[in-house]
Amino acid sequence: MSSLTTHTHQEIITKINDFLSEEFEVDPARITPDGTLKDVLELDSLDYIDLVVVIENNFAFKVKPEDFTGIHTFQDFYDYIISKVHP
């Protein structure tokens, strides 16, 4: 089975880190659970749109803008995606 629901949390986190470092051209070593998403990825408002598209393409669920209000660290981001992939 290749469904995302069969992936472990660590596999999901690895996938997230891989696409974030590639999409935003960031050294993977800078992506740590307690790192701030906005600062490490140097996100501006347009980058958030790119981030939403990347999430939707990689994890096949729709992201609502209000979902981002509580996301500050990479751990928050991991928890958000895992909660959507493993409801």
PDB file with SEQRES, HELIX, SHEET and CRYST1 records, atoms N, CA, C and O in Angstrom:
SEQRES   1 A   87  MET SER SER LEU THR THR HIS THR HIS GLN GLU ILE ILE          
SEQRES   2 A   87  THR LYS ILE ASN ASP PHE LEU SER GLU GLU PHE GLU VAL          
SEQRES   3 A   87  ASP PRO ALA ARG ILE THR PRO ASP GLY THR LEU LYS ASP          
SEQRES   4 A   87  VAL LEU GLU LEU ASP SER LEU ASP TYR ILE ASP LEU VAL          
SEQRES   5 A   87  VAL VAL ILE GLU ASN ASN PHE ALA PHE LYS VAL LYS PRO          
SEQRES   6 A   87  GLU ASP PHE THR GLY ILE HIS THR PHE GLN ASP PHE TYR          
SEQRES   7 A   87  ASP TYR ILE ILE SER LYS VAL HIS PRO                          
HELIX    1 AA1 LEU A    4  THR A    6  5                                   3    
HELIX    2 AA2 HIS A    9  GLU A   23  1                                  15    
HELIX    3 AA3 PRO A   28  ARG A   30  5                                   3    
HELIX    4 AA4 LEU A   37  LEU A   41  1                                   5    
HELIX    5 AA5 SER A   45  PHE A   59  1                                  15    
HELIX    6 AA6 PRO A   65  GLY A   70  5                                   6    
HELIX    7 AA7 PHE A   74  VAL A   85  1                                  12    
CRYST1    1.000    1.000    1.000  90.00  90.00  90.00 P 1           1          
ATOM      1  N   MET A   1       0.833  -1.186   0.000  1.00  0.00           N  
ATOM      2  CA  MET A   1       0.000   0.000   0.000  1.00  0.00           C  
ATOM      3  C   MET A   1       0.876   1.245   0.000  1.00  0.00           C  
ATOM      4  O   MET A   1       1.864   1.316   0.731  1.00  0.00           O  
ATOM      5  N   SER A   2       0.515   2.218  -0.813  1.00  0.00           N  
ATOM      6  CA  SER A   2       1.297   3.442  -0.847  1.00  0.00           C  
ATOM      7  C   SER A   2       0.539   4.636  -0.280  1.00  0.00           C  
ATOM      8  O   SER A   2       0.975   5.777  -0.433  1.00  0.00           O  
ATOM      9  N   SER A   3      -0.566   4.387   0.357  1.00  0.00           N  
ATOM     10  CA  SER A   3      -1.360   5.466   0.942  1.00  0.00           C  
ATOM     11  C   SER A   3      -0.580   6.179   2.039  1.00  0.00           C  
ATOM     12  O   SER A   3       0.194   5.562   2.772  1.00  0.00           O  
ATOM     13  N   LEU A   4      -0.797   7.490   2.139  1.00  0.00           N  
ATOM     14  CA  LEU A   4      -0.124   8.265   3.184  1.00  0.00           C  
ATOM     15  C   LEU A   4      -0.502   7.792   4.574  1.00  0.00           C  
ATOM     16  O   LEU A   4       0.284   7.932   5.512  1.00  0.00           O  
ATOM     17  N   THR A   5      -1.694   7.235   4.718  1.00  0.00           N  
ATOM     18  CA  THR A   5      -2.126   6.807   6.039  1.00  0.00           C  
ATOM     19  C   THR A   5      -1.283   5.658   6.570  1.00  0.00           C  
ATOM     20  O   THR A   5      -1.327   5.359   7.763  1.00  0.00           O  
ATOM     21  N   THR A   6      -0.513   5.007   5.697  1.00  0.00           N  
ATOM     22  CA  THR A   6       0.352   3.928   6.157  1.00  0.00           C  
ATOM     23  C   THR A   6       1.736   4.434   6.547  1.00  0.00           C  
ATOM     24  O   THR A   6       2.544   3.677   7.084  1.00  0.00           O  
ATOM     25  N   HIS A   7       2.011   5.703   6.282  1.00  0.00           N  
ATOM     26  CA  HIS A   7       3.309   6.280   6.631  1.00  0.00           C  
ATOM     27  C   HIS A   7       3.385   6.565   8.124  1.00  0.00           C  
ATOM     28  O   HIS A   7       2.392   6.914   8.762  1.00  0.00           O  
ATOM     29  N   THR A   8       4.582   6.409   8.660  1.00  0.00           N  
ATOM     30  CA  THR A   8       4.796   6.759  10.057  1.00  0.00           C  
ATOM     31  C   THR A   8       4.954   8.272  10.178  1.00  0.00           C  
ATOM     32  O   THR A   8       5.168   8.970   9.187  1.00  0.00           O  
ATOM     33  N   HIS A   9       4.846   8.756  11.392  1.00  0.00           N  
ATOM     34  CA  HIS A   9       5.037  10.190  11.625  1.00  0.00           C  
ATOM     35  C   HIS A   9       6.420  10.622  11.158  1.00  0.00           C  
ATOM     36  O   HIS A   9       6.558  11.693  10.566  1.00  0.00           O  
ATOM     37  N   GLN A  10       7.448   9.814  11.409  1.00  0.00           N  
ATOM     38  CA  GLN A  10       8.808  10.186  11.000  1.00  0.00           C  
ATOM     39  C   GLN A  10       8.930  10.256   9.481  1.00  0.00           C  
ATOM     40  O   GLN A  10       9.621  11.129   8.957  1.00  0.00           O  
ATOM     41  N   GLU A  11       8.268   9.347   8.772  1.00  0.00           N  
ATOM     42  CA  GLU A  11       8.307   9.393   7.306  1.00  0.00           C  
ATOM     43  C   GLU A  11       7.638  10.666   6.787  1.00  0.00           C  
ATOM     44  O   GLU A  11       8.106  11.276   5.826  1.00  0.00           O  
ATOM     45  N   ILE A  12       6.550  11.054   7.428  1.00  0.00           N  
ATOM     46  CA  ILE A  12       5.861  12.286   7.037  1.00  0.00           C  
ATOM     47  C   ILE A  12       6.749  13.496   7.311  1.00  0.00           C  
ATOM     48  O   ILE A  12       6.857  14.388   6.468  1.00  0.00           O  
ATOM     49  N   ILE A  13       7.376  13.534   8.462  1.00  0.00           N  
ATOM     50  CA  ILE A  13       8.269  14.642   8.812  1.00  0.00           C  
ATOM     51  C   ILE A  13       9.442  14.722   7.827  1.00  0.00           C  
ATOM     52  O   ILE A  13       9.822  15.812   7.400  1.00  0.00           O  
ATOM     53  N   THR A  14      10.008  13.574   7.471  1.00  0.00           N  
ATOM     54  CA  THR A  14      11.105  13.542   6.498  1.00  0.00           C  
ATOM     55  C   THR A  14      10.639  14.089   5.154  1.00  0.00           C  
ATOM     56  O   THR A  14      11.356  14.858   4.514  1.00  0.00           O  
ATOM     57  N   LYS A  15       9.440  13.697   4.722  1.00  0.00           N  
ATOM     58  CA  LYS A  15       8.893  14.185   3.457  1.00  0.00           C  
ATOM     59  C   LYS A  15       8.689  15.700   3.519  1.00  0.00           C  
ATOM     60  O   LYS A  15       9.016  16.412   2.569  1.00  0.00           O  
ATOM     61  N   ILE A  16       8.153  16.186   4.629  1.00  0.00           N  
ATOM     62  CA  ILE A  16       7.954  17.629   4.810  1.00  0.00           C  
ATOM     63  C   ILE A  16       9.288  18.362   4.712  1.00  0.00           C  
ATOM     64  O   ILE A  16       9.412  19.336   3.969  1.00  0.00           O  
ATOM     65  N   ASN A  17      10.275  17.898   5.454  1.00  0.00           N  
ATOM     66  CA  ASN A  17      11.588  18.550   5.450  1.00  0.00           C  
ATOM     67  C   ASN A  17      12.200  18.546   4.058  1.00  0.00           C  
ATOM     68  O   ASN A  17      12.804  19.532   3.637  1.00  0.00           O  
ATOM     69  N   ASP A  18      12.044  17.429   3.341  1.00  0.00           N  
ATOM     70  CA  ASP A  18      12.597  17.336   1.987  1.00  0.00           C  
ATOM     71  C   ASP A  18      11.960  18.366   1.056  1.00  0.00           C  
ATOM     72  O   ASP A  18      12.664  19.081   0.342  1.00  0.00           O  
ATOM     73  N   PHE A  19      10.623  18.443   1.063  1.00  0.00           N  
ATOM     74  CA  PHE A  19      10.019  19.381   0.125  1.00  0.00           C  
ATOM     75  C   PHE A  19      10.216  20.832   0.554  1.00  0.00           C  
ATOM     76  O   PHE A  19      10.295  21.718  -0.297  1.00  0.00           O  
ATOM     77  N   LEU A  20      10.297  21.090   1.865  1.00  0.00           N  
ATOM     78  CA  LEU A  20      10.545  22.462   2.315  1.00  0.00           C  
ATOM     79  C   LEU A  20      11.948  22.920   1.929  1.00  0.00           C  
ATOM     80  O   LEU A  20      12.121  24.037   1.441  1.00  0.00           O  
ATOM     81  N   SER A  21      12.948  22.072   2.140  1.00  0.00           N  
ATOM     82  CA  SER A  21      14.322  22.465   1.817  1.00  0.00           C  
ATOM     83  C   SER A  21      14.484  22.653   0.313  1.00  0.00           C  
ATOM     84  O   SER A  21      15.222  23.536  -0.126  1.00  0.00           O  
ATOM     85  N   GLU A  22      13.802  21.834  -0.477  1.00  0.00           N  
ATOM     86  CA  GLU A  22      13.888  21.965  -1.929  1.00  0.00           C  
ATOM     87  C   GLU A  22      13.113  23.189  -2.422  1.00  0.00           C  
ATOM     88  O   GLU A  22      13.649  24.004  -3.173  1.00  0.00           O  
ATOM     89  N   GLU A  23      11.875  23.313  -2.007  1.00  0.00           N  
ATOM     90  CA  GLU A  23      11.009  24.398  -2.477  1.00  0.00           C  
ATOM     91  C   GLU A  23      11.511  25.777  -2.060  1.00  0.00           C  
ATOM     92  O   GLU A  23      11.447  26.726  -2.842  1.00  0.00           O  
ATOM     93  N   PHE A  24      12.010  25.888  -0.830  1.00  0.00           N  
ATOM     94  CA  PHE A  24      12.411  27.191  -0.311  1.00  0.00           C  
ATOM     95  C   PHE A  24      13.934  27.370  -0.257  1.00  0.00           C  
ATOM     96  O   PHE A  24      14.434  28.348   0.298  1.00  0.00           O  
ATOM     97  N   GLU A  25      14.668  26.402  -0.849  1.00  0.00           N  
ATOM     98  CA  GLU A  25      16.124  26.466  -0.965  1.00  0.00           C  
ATOM     99  C   GLU A  25      16.790  26.779   0.375  1.00  0.00           C  
ATOM    100  O   GLU A  25      17.560  27.730   0.510  1.00  0.00           O  
ATOM    101  N   VAL A  26      16.463  25.943   1.353  1.00  0.00           N  
ATOM    102  CA  VAL A  26      16.980  26.100   2.709  1.00  0.00           C  
ATOM    103  C   VAL A  26      17.798  24.865   3.053  1.00  0.00           C  
ATOM    104  O   VAL A  26      17.421  23.746   2.705  1.00  0.00           O  
ATOM    105  N   ASP A  27      18.908  25.069   3.730  1.00  0.00           N  
ATOM    106  CA  ASP A  27      19.717  23.959   4.210  1.00  0.00           C  
ATOM    107  C   ASP A  27      18.861  23.106   5.137  1.00  0.00           C  
ATOM    108  O   ASP A  27      18.335  23.624   6.122  1.00  0.00           O  
ATOM    109  N   PRO A  28      18.705  21.813   4.854  1.00  0.00           N  
ATOM    110  CA  PRO A  28      17.879  20.947   5.700  1.00  0.00           C  
ATOM    111  C   PRO A  28      18.275  20.974   7.174  1.00  0.00           C  
ATOM    112  O   PRO A  28      17.433  20.730   8.038  1.00  0.00           O  
ATOM    113  N   ALA A  29      19.531  21.262   7.474  1.00  0.00           N  
ATOM    114  CA  ALA A  29      19.987  21.314   8.871  1.00  0.00           C  
ATOM    115  C   ALA A  29      19.333  22.468   9.633  1.00  0.00           C  
ATOM    116  O   ALA A  29      19.270  22.439  10.862  1.00  0.00           O  
ATOM    117  N   ARG A  30      18.850  23.478   8.915  1.00  0.00           N  
ATOM    118  CA  ARG A  30      18.190  24.618   9.575  1.00  0.00           C  
ATOM    119  C   ARG A  30      16.745  24.298   9.962  1.00  0.00           C  
ATOM    120  O   ARG A  30      16.134  25.024  10.746  1.00  0.00           O  
ATOM    121  N   ILE A  31      16.205  23.216   9.413  1.00  0.00           N  
ATOM    122  CA  ILE A  31      14.814  22.851   9.692  1.00  0.00           C  
ATOM    123  C   ILE A  31      14.793  21.952  10.921  1.00  0.00           C  
ATOM    124  O   ILE A  31      15.073  20.756  10.842  1.00  0.00           O  
ATOM    125  N   THR A  32      14.455  22.553  12.057  1.00  0.00           N  
ATOM    126  CA  THR A  32      14.407  21.822  13.322  1.00  0.00           C  
ATOM    127  C   THR A  32      13.023  21.999  13.940  1.00  0.00           C  
ATOM    128  O   THR A  32      12.357  22.997  13.667  1.00  0.00           O  
ATOM    129  N   PRO A  33      12.574  21.048  14.772  1.00  0.00           N  
ATOM    130  CA  PRO A  33      11.222  21.140  15.338  1.00  0.00           C  
ATOM    131  C   PRO A  33      10.915  22.462  16.030  1.00  0.00           C  
ATOM    132  O   PRO A  33       9.788  22.950  15.952  1.00  0.00           O  
ATOM    133  N   ASP A  34      11.912  23.055  16.713  1.00  0.00           N  
ATOM    134  CA  ASP A  34      11.637  24.297  17.431  1.00  0.00           C  
ATOM    135  C   ASP A  34      11.965  25.551  16.614  1.00  0.00           C  
ATOM    136  O   ASP A  34      11.824  26.671  17.105  1.00  0.00           O  
ATOM    137  N   GLY A  35      12.405  25.356  15.364  1.00  0.00           N  
ATOM    138  CA  GLY A  35      12.673  26.495  14.498  1.00  0.00           C  
ATOM    139  C   GLY A  35      11.377  27.172  14.069  1.00  0.00           C  
ATOM    140  O   GLY A  35      10.338  26.522  13.957  1.00  0.00           O  
ATOM    141  N   THR A  36      11.442  28.480  13.830  1.00  0.00           N  
ATOM    142  CA  THR A  36      10.267  29.232  13.402  1.00  0.00           C  
ATOM    143  C   THR A  36      10.131  29.155  11.889  1.00  0.00           C  
ATOM    144  O   THR A  36      11.027  29.551  11.144  1.00  0.00           O  
ATOM    145  N   LEU A  37       8.998  28.639  11.458  1.00  0.00           N  
ATOM    146  CA  LEU A  37       8.729  28.433  10.037  1.00  0.00           C  
ATOM    147  C   LEU A  37       8.998  29.703   9.224  1.00  0.00           C  
ATOM    148  O   LEU A  37       9.724  29.668   8.230  1.00  0.00           O  
ATOM    149  N   LYS A  38       8.418  30.802   9.646  1.00  0.00           N  
ATOM    150  CA  LYS A  38       8.537  32.061   8.898  1.00  0.00           C  
ATOM    151  C   LYS A  38       9.983  32.529   8.805  1.00  0.00           C  
ATOM    152  O   LYS A  38      10.420  32.963   7.739  1.00  0.00           O  
ATOM    153  N   ASP A  39      10.736  32.451   9.903  1.00  0.00           N  
ATOM    154  CA  ASP A  39      12.110  32.944   9.912  1.00  0.00           C  
ATOM    155  C   ASP A  39      13.068  32.040   9.134  1.00  0.00           C  
ATOM    156  O   ASP A  39      13.861  32.521   8.324  1.00  0.00           O  
ATOM    157  N   VAL A  40      12.990  30.740   9.380  1.00  0.00           N  
ATOM    158  CA  VAL A  40      13.914  29.807   8.727  1.00  0.00           C  
ATOM    159  C   VAL A  40      13.683  29.778   7.217  1.00  0.00           C  
ATOM    160  O   VAL A  40      14.637  29.778   6.439  1.00  0.00           O  
ATOM    161  N   LEU A  41      12.413  29.753   6.805  1.00  0.00           N  
ATOM    162  CA  LEU A  41      12.100  29.693   5.373  1.00  0.00           C  
ATOM    163  C   LEU A  41      12.035  31.074   4.730  1.00  0.00           C  
ATOM    164  O   LEU A  41      11.876  31.196   3.515  1.00  0.00           O  
ATOM    165  N   GLU A  42      12.162  32.122   5.563  1.00  0.00           N  
ATOM    166  CA  GLU A  42      12.085  33.503   5.083  1.00  0.00           C  
ATOM    167  C   GLU A  42      10.818  33.726   4.263  1.00  0.00           C  
ATOM    168  O   GLU A  42      10.870  34.196   3.126  1.00  0.00           O  
ATOM    169  N   LEU A  43       9.685  33.380   4.861  1.00  0.00           N  
ATOM    170  CA  LEU A  43       8.400  33.444   4.168  1.00  0.00           C  
ATOM    171  C   LEU A  43       7.826  34.854   4.143  1.00  0.00           C  
ATOM    172  O   LEU A  43       7.846  35.571   5.144  1.00  0.00           O  
ATOM    173  N   ASP A  44       7.312  35.235   2.974  1.00  0.00           N  
ATOM    174  CA  ASP A  44       6.487  36.428   2.884  1.00  0.00           C  
ATOM    175  C   ASP A  44       5.084  35.957   2.489  1.00  0.00           C  
ATOM    176  O   ASP A  44       4.844  34.755   2.383  1.00  0.00           O  
ATOM    177  N   SER A  45       4.170  36.883   2.274  1.00  0.00           N  
ATOM    178  CA  SER A  45       2.786  36.471   2.027  1.00  0.00           C  
ATOM    179  C   SER A  45       2.651  35.605   0.771  1.00  0.00           C  
ATOM    180  O   SER A  45       1.838  34.681   0.753  1.00  0.00           O  
ATOM    181  N   LEU A  46       3.418  35.880  -0.263  1.00  0.00           N  
ATOM    182  CA  LEU A  46       3.356  35.057  -1.472  1.00  0.00           C  
ATOM    183  C   LEU A  46       3.926  33.663  -1.228  1.00  0.00           C  
ATOM    184  O   LEU A  46       3.443  32.686  -1.801  1.00  0.00           O  
ATOM    185  N   ASP A  47       4.941  33.566  -0.389  1.00  0.00           N  
ATOM    186  CA  ASP A  47       5.523  32.268  -0.072  1.00  0.00           C  
ATOM    187  C   ASP A  47       4.513  31.366   0.642  1.00  0.00           C  
ATOM    188  O   ASP A  47       4.527  30.149   0.459  1.00  0.00           O  
ATOM    189  N   TYR A  48       3.644  31.960   1.451  1.00  0.00           N  
ATOM    190  CA  TYR A  48       2.617  31.158   2.121  1.00  0.00           C  
ATOM    191  C   TYR A  48       1.692  30.513   1.101  1.00  0.00           C  
ATOM    192  O   TYR A  48       1.236  29.387   1.302  1.00  0.00           O  
ATOM    193  N   ILE A  49       1.409  31.221   0.002  1.00  0.00           N  
ATOM    194  CA  ILE A  49       0.579  30.641  -1.061  1.00  0.00           C  
ATOM    195  C   ILE A  49       1.312  29.456  -1.671  1.00  0.00           C  
ATOM    196  O   ILE A  49       0.715  28.403  -1.893  1.00  0.00           O  
ATOM    197  N   ASP A  50       2.607  29.621  -1.946  1.00  0.00           N  
ATOM    198  CA  ASP A  50       3.408  28.513  -2.478  1.00  0.00           C  
ATOM    199  C   ASP A  50       3.407  27.337  -1.507  1.00  0.00           C  
ATOM    200  O   ASP A  50       3.306  26.183  -1.921  1.00  0.00           O  
ATOM    201  N   LEU A  51       3.519  27.634  -0.224  1.00  0.00           N  
ATOM    202  CA  LEU A  51       3.540  26.592   0.796  1.00  0.00           C  
ATOM    203  C   LEU A  51       2.230  25.803   0.790  1.00  0.00           C  
ATOM    204  O   LEU A  51       2.237  24.576   0.888  1.00  0.00           O  
ATOM    205  N   VAL A  52       1.112  26.514   0.674  1.00  0.00           N  
ATOM    206  CA  VAL A  52      -0.200  25.849   0.620  1.00  0.00           C  
ATOM    207  C   VAL A  52      -0.275  24.925  -0.588  1.00  0.00           C  
ATOM    208  O   VAL A  52      -0.737  23.791  -0.470  1.00  0.00           O  
ATOM    209  N   VAL A  53       0.173  25.395  -1.746  1.00  0.00           N  
ATOM    210  CA  VAL A  53       0.148  24.581  -2.964  1.00  0.00           C  
ATOM    211  C   VAL A  53       1.007  23.333  -2.799  1.00  0.00           C  
ATOM    212  O   VAL A  53       0.605  22.239  -3.195  1.00  0.00           O  
ATOM    213  N   VAL A  54       2.185  23.500  -2.217  1.00  0.00           N  
ATOM    214  CA  VAL A  54       3.084  22.367  -2.014  1.00  0.00           C  
ATOM    215  C   VAL A  54       2.453  21.346  -1.062  1.00  0.00           C  
ATOM    216  O   VAL A  54       2.537  20.141  -1.300  1.00  0.00           O  
ATOM    217  N   ILE A  55       1.828  21.823   0.007  1.00  0.00           N  
ATOM    218  CA  ILE A  55       1.161  20.913   0.948  1.00  0.00           C  
ATOM    219  C   ILE A  55       0.061  20.147   0.238  1.00  0.00           C  
ATOM    220  O   ILE A  55      -0.020  18.924   0.343  1.00  0.00           O  
ATOM    221  N   GLU A  56      -0.785  20.867  -0.486  1.00  0.00           N  
ATOM    222  CA  GLU A  56      -1.905  20.219  -1.166  1.00  0.00           C  
ATOM    223  C   GLU A  56      -1.431  19.198  -2.193  1.00  0.00           C  
ATOM    224  O   GLU A  56      -2.033  18.133  -2.334  1.00  0.00           O  
ATOM    225  N   ASN A  57      -0.356  19.516  -2.913  1.00  0.00           N  
ATOM    226  CA  ASN A  57       0.180  18.587  -3.912  1.00  0.00           C  
ATOM    227  C   ASN A  57       0.831  17.361  -3.281  1.00  0.00           C  
ATOM    228  O   ASN A  57       0.728  16.259  -3.820  1.00  0.00           O  
ATOM    229  N   ASN A  58       1.493  17.542  -2.156  1.00  0.00           N  
ATOM    230  CA  ASN A  58       2.210  16.438  -1.519  1.00  0.00           C  
ATOM    231  C   ASN A  58       1.335  15.567  -0.631  1.00  0.00           C  
ATOM    232  O   ASN A  58       1.601  14.376  -0.473  1.00  0.00           O  
ATOM    233  N   PHE A  59       0.292  16.154  -0.049  1.00  0.00           N  
ATOM    234  CA  PHE A  59      -0.484  15.420   0.943  1.00  0.00           C  
ATOM    235  C   PHE A  59      -1.961  15.275   0.612  1.00  0.00           C  
ATOM    236  O   PHE A  59      -2.712  14.677   1.383  1.00  0.00           O  
ATOM    237  N   ALA A  60      -2.383  15.812  -0.521  1.00  0.00           N  
ATOM    238  CA  ALA A  60      -3.738  15.603  -1.044  1.00  0.00           C  
ATOM    239  C   ALA A  60      -4.856  15.980  -0.072  1.00  0.00           C  
ATOM    240  O   ALA A  60      -5.816  15.228   0.098  1.00  0.00           O  
ATOM    241  N   PHE A  61      -4.731  17.142   0.562  1.00  0.00           N  
ATOM    242  CA  PHE A  61      -5.850  17.696   1.317  1.00  0.00           C  
ATOM    243  C   PHE A  61      -5.844  19.208   1.132  1.00  0.00           C  
ATOM    244  O   PHE A  61      -4.810  19.812   0.849  1.00  0.00           O  
ATOM    245  N   LYS A  62      -7.017  19.801   1.298  1.00  0.00           N  
ATOM    246  CA  LYS A  62      -7.164  21.249   1.132  1.00  0.00           C  
ATOM    247  C   LYS A  62      -6.764  21.978   2.404  1.00  0.00           C  
ATOM    248  O   LYS A  62      -7.135  21.571   3.505  1.00  0.00           O  
ATOM    249  N   VAL A  63      -6.013  23.047   2.250  1.00  0.00           N  
ATOM    250  CA  VAL A  63      -5.563  23.866   3.365  1.00  0.00           C  
ATOM    251  C   VAL A  63      -6.425  25.126   3.414  1.00  0.00           C  
ATOM    252  O   VAL A  63      -6.638  25.794   2.401  1.00  0.00           O  
ATOM    253  N   LYS A  64      -6.911  25.431   4.605  1.00  0.00           N  
ATOM    254  CA  LYS A  64      -7.667  26.670   4.792  1.00  0.00           C  
ATOM    255  C   LYS A  64      -6.717  27.713   5.384  1.00  0.00           C  
ATOM    256  O   LYS A  64      -5.900  27.383   6.243  1.00  0.00           O  
ATOM    257  N   PRO A  65      -6.815  28.958   4.938  1.00  0.00           N  
ATOM    258  CA  PRO A  65      -5.910  29.998   5.460  1.00  0.00           C  
ATOM    259  C   PRO A  65      -5.920  30.084   6.986  1.00  0.00           C  
ATOM    260  O   PRO A  65      -4.877  30.310   7.600  1.00  0.00           O  
ATOM    261  N   GLU A  66      -7.083  29.907   7.596  1.00  0.00           N  
ATOM    262  CA  GLU A  66      -7.150  30.011   9.052  1.00  0.00           C  
ATOM    263  C   GLU A  66      -6.401  28.884   9.762  1.00  0.00           C  
ATOM    264  O   GLU A  66      -6.099  28.994  10.950  1.00  0.00           O  
ATOM    265  N   ASP A  67      -6.099  27.798   9.039  1.00  0.00           N  
ATOM    266  CA  ASP A  67      -5.326  26.701   9.631  1.00  0.00           C  
ATOM    267  C   ASP A  67      -3.932  27.157  10.041  1.00  0.00           C  
ATOM    268  O   ASP A  67      -3.321  26.558  10.927  1.00  0.00           O  
ATOM    269  N   PHE A  68      -3.424  28.206   9.408  1.00  0.00           N  
ATOM    270  CA  PHE A  68      -2.064  28.669   9.677  1.00  0.00           C  
ATOM    271  C   PHE A  68      -1.953  29.582  10.895  1.00  0.00           C  
ATOM    272  O   PHE A  68      -0.841  29.905  11.313  1.00  0.00           O  
ATOM    273  N   THR A  69      -3.068  30.003  11.471  1.00  0.00           N  
ATOM    274  CA  THR A  69      -2.995  30.963  12.574  1.00  0.00           C  
ATOM    275  C   THR A  69      -2.229  30.431  13.770  1.00  0.00           C  
ATOM    276  O   THR A  69      -1.584  31.214  14.469  1.00  0.00           O  
ATOM    277  N   GLY A  70      -2.270  29.143  14.034  1.00  0.00           N  
ATOM    278  CA  GLY A  70      -1.569  28.590  15.188  1.00  0.00           C  
ATOM    279  C   GLY A  70      -0.236  27.951  14.865  1.00  0.00           C  
ATOM    280  O   GLY A  70       0.398  27.360  15.739  1.00  0.00           O  
ATOM    281  N   ILE A  71       0.196  28.060  13.626  1.00  0.00           N  
ATOM    282  CA  ILE A  71       1.435  27.411  13.199  1.00  0.00           C  
ATOM    283  C   ILE A  71       2.582  28.417  13.232  1.00  0.00           C  
ATOM    284  O   ILE A  71       2.614  29.376  12.461  1.00  0.00           O  
ATOM    285  N   HIS A  72       3.523  28.172  14.144  1.00  0.00           N  
ATOM    286  CA  HIS A  72       4.684  29.062  14.249  1.00  0.00           C  
ATOM    287  C   HIS A  72       5.988  28.288  14.053  1.00  0.00           C  
ATOM    288  O   HIS A  72       6.883  28.740  13.339  1.00  0.00           O  
ATOM    289  N   THR A  73       6.088  27.126  14.687  1.00  0.00           N  
ATOM    290  CA  THR A  73       7.313  26.327  14.600  1.00  0.00           C  
ATOM    291  C   THR A  73       7.128  25.179  13.611  1.00  0.00           C  
ATOM    292  O   THR A  73       6.018  24.877  13.174  1.00  0.00           O  
ATOM    293  N   PHE A  74       8.240  24.561  13.280  1.00  0.00           N  
ATOM    294  CA  PHE A  74       8.147  23.384  12.411  1.00  0.00           C  
ATOM    295  C   PHE A  74       7.362  22.273  13.104  1.00  0.00           C  
ATOM    296  O   PHE A  74       6.637  21.529  12.443  1.00  0.00           O  
ATOM    297  N   GLN A  75       7.494  22.150  14.427  1.00  0.00           N  
ATOM    298  CA  GLN A  75       6.725  21.129  15.150  1.00  0.00           C  
ATOM    299  C   GLN A  75       5.227  21.388  15.003  1.00  0.00           C  
ATOM    300  O   GLN A  75       4.456  20.449  14.809  1.00  0.00           O  
ATOM    301  N   ASP A  76       4.809  22.647  15.093  1.00  0.00           N  
ATOM    302  CA  ASP A  76       3.400  22.992  14.860  1.00  0.00           C  
ATOM    303  C   ASP A  76       2.980  22.552  13.463  1.00  0.00           C  
ATOM    304  O   ASP A  76       1.895  22.004  13.271  1.00  0.00           O  
ATOM    305  N   PHE A  77       3.849  22.797  12.495  1.00  0.00           N  
ATOM    306  CA  PHE A  77       3.576  22.451  11.098  1.00  0.00           C  
ATOM    307  C   PHE A  77       3.475  20.935  10.932  1.00  0.00           C  
ATOM    308  O   PHE A  77       2.556  20.439  10.280  1.00  0.00           O  
ATOM    309  N   TYR A  78       4.425  20.197  11.525  1.00  0.00           N  
ATOM    310  CA  TYR A  78       4.374  18.728  11.470  1.00  0.00           C  
ATOM    311  C   TYR A  78       3.064  18.218  12.076  1.00  0.00           C  
ATOM    312  O   TYR A  78       2.378  17.382  11.488  1.00  0.00           O  
ATOM    313  N   ASP A  79       2.729  18.737  13.261  1.00  0.00           N  
ATOM    314  CA  ASP A  79       1.522  18.291  13.954  1.00  0.00           C  
ATOM    315  C   ASP A  79       0.277  18.560  13.112  1.00  0.00           C  
ATOM    316  O   ASP A  79      -0.630  17.730  13.047  1.00  0.00           O  
ATOM    317  N   TYR A  80       0.243  19.716  12.476  1.00  0.00           N  
ATOM    318  CA  TYR A  80      -0.892  20.079  11.606  1.00  0.00           C  
ATOM    319  C   TYR A  80      -1.051  19.070  10.474  1.00  0.00           C  
ATOM    320  O   TYR A  80      -2.137  18.533  10.258  1.00  0.00           O  
ATOM    321  N   ILE A  81       0.045  18.818   9.751  1.00  0.00           N  
ATOM    322  CA  ILE A  81      -0.034  17.904   8.607  1.00  0.00           C  
ATOM    323  C   ILE A  81      -0.365  16.489   9.069  1.00  0.00           C  
ATOM    324  O   ILE A  81      -1.199  15.821   8.459  1.00  0.00           O  
ATOM    325  N   ILE A  82       0.273  16.029  10.130  1.00  0.00           N  
ATOM    326  CA  ILE A  82      -0.004  14.686  10.645  1.00  0.00           C  
ATOM    327  C   ILE A  82      -1.476  14.566  11.055  1.00  0.00           C  
ATOM    328  O   ILE A  82      -2.096  13.526  10.829  1.00  0.00           O  
ATOM    329  N   SER A  83      -2.041  15.625  11.658  1.00  0.00           N  
ATOM    330  CA  SER A  83      -3.452  15.580  12.059  1.00  0.00           C  
ATOM    331  C   SER A  83      -4.380  15.489  10.863  1.00  0.00           C  
ATOM    332  O   SER A  83      -5.473  14.932  10.968  1.00  0.00           O  
ATOM    333  N   LYS A  84      -3.964  16.026   9.732  1.00  0.00           N  
ATOM    334  CA  LYS A  84      -4.779  15.954   8.504  1.00  0.00           C  
ATOM    335  C   LYS A  84      -4.600  14.608   7.798  1.00  0.00           C  
ATOM    336  O   LYS A  84      -5.546  14.067   7.225  1.00  0.00           O  
ATOM    337  N   VAL A  85      -3.385  14.078   7.844  1.00  0.00           N  
ATOM    338  CA  VAL A  85      -3.091  12.812   7.167  1.00  0.00           C  
ATOM    339  C   VAL A  85      -3.611  11.624   7.991  1.00  0.00           C  
ATOM    340  O   VAL A  85      -4.073  10.627   7.435  1.00  0.00           O  
ATOM    341  N   HIS A  86      -3.528  11.745   9.329  1.00  0.00           N  
ATOM    342  CA  HIS A  86      -3.989  10.698  10.249  1.00  0.00           C  
ATOM    343  C   HIS A  86      -5.089  11.268  11.149  1.00  0.00           C  
ATOM    344  O   HIS A  86      -4.874  11.477  12.342  1.00  0.00           O  
ATOM    345  N   PRO A  87      -6.281  11.519  10.561  1.00  0.00           N  
ATOM    346  CA  PRO A  87      -7.339  12.140  11.390  1.00  0.00           C  
ATOM    347  C   PRO A  87      -7.827  11.244  12.499  1.00  0.00           C  
ATOM    348  O   PRO A  87      -8.707  11.634  13.266  1.00  0.00           O  
TER     349      PRO A  87                                                      
END                                                                             
